[in-house]
Amino acid sequence: MQQYKEIVTKAVIGKGKKTFTNKYSLEVSDKVDTVLGCWVINHNIFGSNDSNSVLIKGNFDVNIWYSYDNNTKTNVASTNVSYEERVNVRLKDEATLNDNSEIIVRSLRNPNCIEVSSNGNVINYEIEKELGIEIVGDTKIRILTNDEEDDYDILESVIDPEEVSKEIDENVNEDFLKEEEK
């Protein structure tokens, strides 16, 4: 007869990745002639359960290097961008997303500026990022065992040292050797 045992454990119950592209604009005090560079640093992300979907909150710093005054001077404009993204992650088997689920969000491809342009003193830029989401939750697994029945260990009674001393005192014949000599 085959027998199965169920084990309750934590495991990845859902996993997915998504690329996000967002457009932003930044107003500067100078009339921009040329955008010389754009870089993104200090990316922070956090995921949480929000009505059976994953809410990702994050932020990063954007630095845009530009020239002005007929390309004779340069400046760097910096800003902090906060974002929220909502995703639905397909869960395995009959798993459910709940408050006990652990949501892990990783940056698979860090935010990167893929397009930048200027119009007067407004700089328009587009940021792309790829995020990976894992949901860890309780799940059951069944394993096949070859046991016909559960084996039980025979348990010995716990011996109290005081009881042993008392039993020795009561049952030991101190005159045993004297009796044998006779």
C-alpha positions as CSV (number, residue, x, y, z in Angstrom):
1,M,0.0,0.0,0.0
2,Q,1.4,3.4,-1.0
3,Q,1.2,6.1,1.6
4,Y,1.6,9.9,1.2
5,K,2.7,12.4,3.7
6,E,1.9,16.1,3.5
7,I,4.6,18.7,4.3
8,V,3.7,22.3,4.9
9,T,6.5,24.6,3.9
10,K,7.3,28.1,2.5
11,A,8.0,28.1,-1.2
12,V,7.8,30.5,-4.3
13,I,4.1,30.4,-5.2
14,G,4.3,33.0,-7.9
15,K,7.0,34.6,-10.0
16,G,7.1,37.0,-12.9
17,K,8.9,39.9,-14.5
18,K,7.8,43.1,-16.3
19,T,9.5,45.9,-18.2
20,F,8.1,49.4,-17.4
21,T,8.6,52.5,-19.5
22,N,7.6,55.9,-18.1
23,K,8.0,59.5,-19.4
24,Y,8.9,62.4,-17.2
25,S,9.8,66.1,-17.6
26,L,12.0,68.4,-15.6
27,E,12.0,72.2,-15.8
28,V,15.3,73.9,-15.4
29,S,16.2,77.6,-15.1
30,D,18.3,77.8,-18.2
31,K,17.3,77.5,-21.9
32,V,18.7,74.2,-22.8
33,D,20.8,74.0,-26.0
34,T,21.9,70.3,-25.9
35,V,21.4,67.4,-23.5
36,L,24.8,65.9,-22.9
37,G,23.9,63.0,-20.8
38,C,21.4,61.4,-18.4
39,W,22.0,58.8,-15.7
40,V,19.9,57.2,-13.0
41,I,21.2,56.2,-9.6
42,N,20.1,55.2,-6.1
43,H,17.2,52.9,-7.1
44,N,15.1,51.7,-4.2
45,I,12.1,49.3,-4.5
46,F,9.5,47.7,-2.2
47,G,6.6,45.4,-2.9
48,S,3.4,44.8,-0.9
49,N,0.1,43.0,-1.2
50,D,-2.7,45.4,-2.3
51,S,-6.1,43.8,-3.0
52,N,-4.7,40.6,-4.4
53,S,-2.2,42.3,-6.6
54,V,1.4,43.4,-6.0
55,L,1.9,47.1,-5.4
56,I,5.5,48.2,-6.2
57,K,6.7,51.5,-4.8
58,G,10.1,52.8,-5.7
59,N,12.3,55.8,-6.3
60,F,15.5,56.8,-8.0
61,D,17.6,59.9,-8.7
62,V,18.0,61.3,-12.2
63,N,20.9,63.5,-13.2
64,I,20.7,65.3,-16.5
65,W,23.8,67.1,-17.9
66,Y,23.0,69.8,-20.4
67,S,24.6,72.9,-22.1
68,Y,23.1,76.4,-22.4
69,D,24.1,79.9,-23.4
70,N,24.9,78.9,-27.0
71,N,26.7,75.7,-25.8
72,T,29.2,77.7,-23.8
73,K,28.2,76.6,-20.3
74,T,27.0,73.4,-18.7
75,N,24.9,72.4,-15.7
76,V,23.5,69.3,-14.1
77,A,19.9,69.1,-13.1
78,S,19.0,66.5,-10.5
79,T,15.6,65.2,-9.3
80,N,14.2,62.3,-7.3
81,V,11.5,60.4,-9.0
82,S,9.0,58.3,-7.0
83,Y,6.8,55.7,-8.7
84,E,4.1,53.2,-8.1
85,E,3.4,50.2,-10.3
86,R,0.7,47.6,-9.9
87,V,1.1,44.1,-11.3
88,N,-0.8,40.8,-11.1
89,V,1.4,37.8,-10.6
90,R,0.0,34.4,-11.6
91,L,0.1,32.1,-8.6
92,K,0.8,28.4,-8.8
93,D,-1.8,25.7,-8.1
94,E,-4.4,26.9,-5.7
95,A,-2.1,29.4,-3.8
96,T,-3.5,32.7,-2.7
97,L,-1.9,36.0,-2.1
98,N,-2.5,37.2,1.5
99,D,-1.0,39.3,4.3
100,N,1.3,36.5,5.3
101,S,2.8,36.3,1.8
102,E,6.3,37.6,1.4
103,I,6.8,39.8,-1.7
104,I,10.3,40.1,-3.1
105,V,11.0,42.7,-5.8
106,R,14.3,42.8,-7.6
107,S,15.6,45.1,-10.2
108,L,16.5,42.8,-13.1
109,R,17.5,45.7,-15.3
110,N,18.2,49.0,-13.4
111,P,16.4,52.1,-14.5
112,N,18.0,53.6,-17.5
113,C,17.3,56.7,-19.6
114,I,16.4,55.5,-23.1
115,E,15.4,58.8,-24.6
116,V,15.9,62.5,-23.7
117,S,15.1,65.8,-25.5
118,S,14.6,69.4,-24.6
119,N,12.2,72.2,-25.5
120,G,13.2,75.6,-24.2
121,N,13.8,75.1,-20.4
122,V,11.9,71.8,-20.2
123,I,13.8,68.5,-20.4
124,N,11.7,65.4,-21.4
125,Y,13.1,62.0,-20.6
126,E,12.0,58.4,-20.8
127,I,13.1,55.8,-18.2
128,E,12.9,52.0,-18.7
129,K,13.3,49.4,-15.9
130,E,12.7,45.7,-15.6
131,L,11.5,44.3,-12.3
132,G,11.3,40.7,-11.1
133,I,8.6,39.8,-8.5
134,E,8.6,36.6,-6.4
135,I,5.8,35.7,-4.0
136,V,6.8,33.4,-1.1
137,G,3.9,31.7,0.8
138,D,2.8,28.6,2.6
139,T,2.2,25.6,0.4
140,K,1.7,21.9,0.9
141,I,3.6,19.2,-0.9
142,R,2.8,15.5,-0.9
143,I,5.6,12.9,-0.9
144,L,5.3,9.2,-1.4
145,T,6.5,7.0,1.4
146,N,7.2,3.3,1.2
147,D,6.2,2.7,4.8
148,E,3.3,0.2,5.3
149,E,2.6,1.9,8.5
150,D,4.1,4.5,10.7
151,D,7.0,3.2,12.8
152,Y,6.8,4.2,16.5
153,D,9.8,4.2,18.7
154,I,9.4,2.4,22.1
155,L,9.7,5.0,24.8
156,E,11.4,4.2,28.0
157,S,10.1,5.6,31.2
158,V,12.0,8.4,32.6
159,I,13.9,7.3,35.8
160,D,14.0,9.7,38.7
161,P,17.4,9.4,40.5
162,E,15.7,10.0,43.9
163,E,13.3,7.1,43.2
164,V,16.3,4.8,42.3
165,S,18.1,5.7,45.5
166,K,15.0,5.1,47.6
167,E,14.5,1.7,45.8
168,I,18.1,0.7,46.5
169,D,17.7,1.6,50.2
170,E,14.5,-0.4,50.5
171,N,15.6,-3.5,48.6
172,V,19.3,-4.0,49.2
173,N,20.1,-6.4,51.9
174,E,23.2,-5.1,53.7
175,D,23.7,-8.4,55.4
176,F,23.9,-10.3,52.1
177,L,27.6,-11.1,52.3
178,K,27.3,-12.2,56.0
179,E,24.5,-14.6,55.0
180,E,26.6,-16.2,52.4
181,E,29.5,-16.9,54.8
182,K,27.2,-19.0,57.0
